Every structure is written in C-alpha cells, then in structure tokens.
C-alpha cells in the first residue's frame, strides 16, 4: 500500500474520525476497547446560562479532567474544590481508580496539590515561558 502525507489545517469531521477510528481499532486489538463516558458538572447562573464548571470523561477506569473553570466573581468560595469532589465521587461510582489532568504554571497547580494531586510530568516552554504540568491522584487509595 502506498500512502501520501496530506497536510491540512482544516480536516473534515469524517477525516478526523477516520484517524481516530484506526487508533480505536488498534487499541481494541491490544485489549483496550474504547469506553469513554462524558462527565460534566456545570455552574449555572439564575437564568440557567452556563458560567463555568468541570468537563471531562471517564475511560479505562480513570477520570480525565479536561477543563475546570470557576468564574472570577465566584472564586474563593470553595466551588472548584466542590466540583472536583463531585467529579471524583462520580468517577469512583463508575469504578475509576484514579484521576488525571493538566494545568499550567499560570493556572492552578497549588490548588490541585491541596486536593491530593501530584505532578507526574512537566513540559517547559509549553507555552513559551510557562510550564505545563501533568497531575494525577489515585482514587482507590484516597
């Protein structure tokens, strides 16, 4: 089979799915079937509009926190810790043994460390002048 690289900054949804489908198939053949279940805890205002929250997935017995945002006006009230506790509780209910996330040096590493997360890796200058921290917490031991 002859393959030709085709660089694009606008892949179609079908093209993106074609790449992912091949990875999912490979992983399944290694014994790791795709099992992603969304998890979201939304912070809504009085009108019901989403003003922040936590978005992630559970997969392969782990919680993956993709985004956590508490609006500036609501910070310092414990909402971030409450969202994380709710997500971890739901992850445990789903049979997860751990949680992982990424944060940046200009974001909330100390916040996550206070919640029991440990740094598992770092990428310097990602973005330039900052550090991207990968963090994890075992839920089956906490």
C-alpha positions in Angstrom: 0.0 0.0 0.0 1.4 3.4 -0.9 0.5 6.3 1.4 1.0 10.0 0.8 1.0 12.6 3.6 -1.5 15.4 3.0 -1.0 18.4 5.4 -4.2 20.4 6.2 -5.3 22.9 8.8 -9.0 22.1 8.0 -9.6 18.3 8.2 -13.3 17.4 7.8 -15.1 15.7 10.7 -15.0 12.5 8.6 -11.3 12.7 8.1 -10.7 13.3 11.8 -12.9 10.3 12.6 -11.1 8.1 10.1 -7.8 8.7 12.0 -9.4 8.2 15.4 -11.2 5.0 14.2 -7.9 3.4 13.3 -6.4 4.3 16.7 -9.5 2.9 18.5 -9.3 -0.3 16.4 -5.6 -0.7 17.3 -6.2 -0.1 21.0 -9.0 -2.6 21.0 -6.7 -5.2 19.4 -4.3 -4.6 22.3 -7.2 -5.4 24.8 -8.2 -1.8 25.5 -11.7 -1.2 23.9 -12.9 2.3 23.7 -15.1 3.1 26.6 -15.5 6.9 27.0 -18.3 8.3 29.1 -18.6 12.1 29.3 -18.7 13.7 32.8 -19.8 17.4 33.2 -20.7 19.4 36.3 -22.0 22.8 35.1 -22.1 26.1 37.0 -25.3 27.9 36.0 -26.5 31.4 36.8 -30.1 32.3 37.9 -31.2 32.3 34.2 -29.7 28.8 33.6 -26.8 30.0 31.5 -23.5 28.1 32.0 -20.9 30.3 33.6 -18.3 27.6 34.3 -17.9 24.1 35.5 -15.9 20.9 35.0 -15.8 18.9 31.8 -14.1 15.6 31.4 -14.6 11.9 30.6 -14.1 8.6 32.3 -12.3 5.9 30.4 -10.2 2.9 31.1 -11.0 3.2 34.8 -9.7 6.8 35.1 -11.2 10.2 35.3 -9.7 12.6 32.7 -10.5 16.3 33.7 -10.3 18.3 30.5 -11.4 21.7 31.8 -12.3 23.3 35.2 -13.4 26.9 35.3 -14.8 28.9 38.1 -15.8 32.5 37.1 -13.6 35.2 38.7 -16.6 36.6 40.7 -17.2 33.2 42.3 -13.6 32.3 43.2 -12.5 31.7 46.8 -15.9 30.2 47.8 -14.8 26.6 47.5 -16.6 25.9 44.2 -13.6 24.5 42.5 -12.9 22.0 45.3 -16.6 21.1 45.4 -16.6 20.4 41.6 -13.5 18.3 41.9 -15.0 16.4 44.8 -18.2 15.8 42.9 -16.3 14.6 39.8 -14.1 12.3 41.9 -17.2 10.8 43.6 -18.9 10.1 40.3 -15.6 8.6 39.0 -15.5 6.3 41.9 -19.1 5.3 41.4 -18.1 4.5 37.8 -15.3 2.2 39.0 -12.4 4.6 38.4 -9.1 4.1 40.3 -7.6 7.4 39.5 -7.9 10.9 38.1 -5.6 12.9 35.8 -5.4 16.4 34.4 -3.1 19.0 33.0 -2.6 22.6 34.3 -0.2 25.4 33.6 2.2 27.4 35.7 -0.2 30.4 35.2 -3.2 28.4 36.4 -3.8 26.2 39.4 -1.1 23.7 40.3 -1.2 24.6 44.0 -5.0 24.2 44.1 -4.7 20.6 42.7 -1.9 19.7 45.1 -4.1 20.8 48.0 -6.7 18.3 46.7 -4.1 15.5 46.8 -2.9 15.6 43.2 0.8 15.0 42.4 2.9 16.1 39.5 3.6 13.2 37.1 5.3 15.2 34.4 6.2 18.7 33.2 6.8 20.3 29.8 8.8 23.5 29.9 8.0 26.4 27.5 4.6 25.0 26.8 3.5 27.7 26.1 6.8 29.6 25.8 7.9 31.0 29.2 5.4 28.7 31.1 5.2 25.1 32.2 2.5 22.5 31.5 2.1 20.2 34.5 0.5 16.7 34.2 -1.0 15.7 37.5 -2.7 12.6 38.9 -4.4 11.3 42.0 -5.3 7.7 42.9 -8.9 7.4 43.8 -8.7 3.9 45.1 -6.3 4.9 47.8 -7.7 8.2 48.8 
